[in-house]
Amino acid sequence: MFTTRELEILRLIAEGHSTEAISARLNRTTETIKSHRKNIRFKAQESGEDVRSLTVFAIRYVKMLDQIT
C-alpha cells in the first residue's frame, strides 16, 4: 500500500518529527515531504488536513506493523 519512503516517513511522523525535521533527516526538501504526506493521506483515506489526524494514523499504523513483524 505504501512505498518504502512513505513507510519511513510514517515512522518518523509517529515518532513526533515535524515536516522540517523529516526533511533535514532524509536530505529532502520540505515540499517533497509535504508531497509524501499528501500521498499518505490519500492512500490512507485520511481526509483531515489537521497534522494531528495524520500523526494519530501514523502511530496506529506503525504499532500495527510492529505487531505483524
Secondary structure as GFF3:
##gff-version 3
##sequence-region A 1 69
A	DSSP	alpha_helix	4	14	.	.	.	ID=ss1
A	DSSP	alpha_helix	19	26	.	.	.	ID=ss2
A	DSSP	alpha_helix	30	44	.	.	.	ID=ss3
A	DSSP	alpha_helix	51	68	.	.	.	ID=ss4
###
